[in-house]
Amino acid sequence: MDPRRLGTPLAKRVWYSDVMQAADAIEPMSLAQIPEIPASLVIRGVSFAPALFCAPMAGHSHSAFRRLVSDFGGYGALFTEMLCGRWLLHENLRRSPATRRRTQEGRVIYQIMVRKEDEVAPILDRISVLEPDGIDLNCACPAPLVRATGAGAALFEDRERLERVLDACRRCHSGPLSVKIRLGITEAGWRERMADRLRLFESTGVDLVILHPRFVKEKLRGRARHELSSEIASLTRLPVVACGDLGTSDASRSATRSLPGLAGLMVGRMALVQPWLFASWTGSAPVVDHLEVWTRLCRYVLEDFPPEKALYRIKAFTRYFSRNFFFGHTLGAIATGSSDLSSLLDRGTAFLAARPALSACPDVLGID
Ligand SMILES: Cc1cc2nc3c(=O)[nH]c(=O)nc-3n(C[C@H](O)[C@H](O)[C@H](O)COP(=O)(O)O)c2cc1C
């Protein structure tokens, strides 16, 4: 029977996942599915090679995850999660898992969110002790709580304040300065607004634009409109890095084999599913032992976080990692349902030690 006729999400996954192997060595995506990656991007004398970036993801892009990704390598830089200006002023930045960095991570770009009342100079002064390879200003976050403070996507809309913030960033930070943006809040007039903001970025000394081509209200729904990415890149002399839905082998979402005019690519959620993704795109496909990788992530999280916080970080990672498996919903349910660390570790280990069948087509659909 054609499984699509069953109509259930599982049936659809059965249909799309036509190859299932109980094996540790995973096949890389076929070459036809891997987007073209520029070999390098040089900004203010800093080389990011390849021009492939691990996205900022709040709650995920902490020191333990960055360490795991850096064990595999293959990227040009890792982004931290979005860092709140006020928090940065009072935290021990060399110790906090949000900001600490290990030498093995290579290039790390620190992303900041700037609220209405924040002063940029002291924030950047604090971060400078970490010797960032770049500062990224979040102008994209759609979360209502963030926008209510004037940060994230709200800053993109407020032209005057955006100009002041960018001027201050440029005055206080002499290294690479990027902005992460979406298409804007409203569809009406978005092209004019985008052209205007790109001119503003050029005149205030921004070096790089990272574009997630969805409108704010779409959050992560639908698909990224990469047909617009090249068009937007053609409107500015600044390099543009594209982000959104890259790395999933679901052909309907990754219509991005070639993105003309783009300076680089950024991957978020699929790097949580496969932290070795950058290595497999840019070098030889690593042989992956899923149990070992998951156990290593747990160990790294427990080294960097206190136990009560480690639980939530491991749960969050596991929900994405579960997408590697054909019956990954079982591991996802273990992550969601575990209320203490030892049961999460025991049950997760039992699932993975059984060498579960792999999904041929891992995706991130439906994870919020
Ligand atoms: C859990 C989660 C947290 C995120 N946190 C941030 C963030 O802190 N800063 C940011 O600019 N984008 C954030 N994003 C958006 C990602 O950086 C990226 O733009 C988006 O997920 C689309 O890329 P992807 O399809 O490769 O995941 C987050 C996304 C997710 C799923």
The ligand as a Tripos MOL2 file, in Angstrom:
@<TRIPOS>MOLECULE
LIG
   31    33     1     0     0
SMALL
NO_CHARGES

@<TRIPOS>ATOM
      1 C1         16.0810   26.9000   18.9300 C.3       1 LIG1
      2 C2         16.5070   28.0410   18.0570 C.ar      1 LIG1
      3 C3         17.1160   29.1400   18.6210 C.ar      1 LIG1
      4 C4         17.5160   30.2110   17.8090 C.ar      1 LIG1
      5 N1         18.1600   31.2540   18.3820 N.ar      1 LIG1
      6 C5         18.6460   32.2450   17.5910 C.ar      1 LIG1
      7 C6         19.4450   33.2910   18.1440 C.ar      1 LIG1
      8 O1         19.7530   33.3050   19.3340 O.2       1 LIG1
      9 N2         19.8750   34.2730   17.2960 N.ar      1 LIG1
     10 C7         19.5750   34.2660   15.9420 C.ar      1 LIG1
     11 O2         19.9780   35.1710   15.2240 O.2       1 LIG1
     12 N3         18.8570   33.2750   15.4080 N.ar      1 LIG1
     13 C8         18.4020   32.2660   16.1830 C.ar      1 LIG1
     14 N4         17.7170   31.2300   15.6210 N.ar      1 LIG1
     15 C9         17.5400   31.1910   14.1600 C.3       1 LIG1
     16 C10        18.7030   30.4480   13.4920 C.3       1 LIG1
     17 O3         19.9300   31.1270   13.6650 O.3       1 LIG1
     18 C11        18.4430   30.2760   11.9910 C.3       1 LIG1
     19 O4         18.3730   31.5470   11.3910 O.3       1 LIG1
     20 C12        17.1450   29.5280   11.7050 C.3       1 LIG1
     21 O5         17.0040   28.4110   12.5340 O.3       1 LIG1
     22 C13        17.0600   29.0960   10.2350 C.3       1 LIG1
     23 O6         18.1700   28.2900    9.9060 O.3       1 LIG1
     24 P1         18.0610   26.6650    9.8700 P.3       1 LIG1
     25 O7         16.9010   26.3390    8.9810 O.co2     1 LIG1
     26 O8         19.3780   26.2330    9.3240 O.co2     1 LIG1
     27 O9         17.8150   26.2150   11.2680 O.co2     1 LIG1
     28 C14        17.2980   30.1740   16.4080 C.ar      1 LIG1
     29 C15        16.6780   29.0490   15.8520 C.ar      1 LIG1
     30 C16        16.2990   27.9930   16.6580 C.ar      1 LIG1
     31 C17        15.6600   26.7950   16.0200 C.3       1 LIG1
@<TRIPOS>BOND
     1     1     2 1
     2     2     3 ar
     3     2    30 ar
     4     3     4 ar
     5     4     5 ar
     6     4    28 ar
     7     5     6 ar
     8     6     7 ar
     9     6    13 1
    10     7     8 2
    11     7     9 ar
    12     9    10 ar
    13    10    11 2
    14    10    12 ar
    15    12    13 ar
    16    13    14 ar
    17    14    15 1
    18    14    28 ar
    19    15    16 1
    20    16    17 1
    21    16    18 1
    22    18    19 1
    23    18    20 1
    24    20    21 1
    25    20    22 1
    26    22    23 1
    27    23    24 1
    28    24    25 2
    29    24    26 1
    30    24    27 1
    31    28    29 ar
    32    29    30 ar
    33    30    31 1
@<TRIPOS>SUBSTRUCTURE
     1 LIG1         1 GROUP 0 **** ****
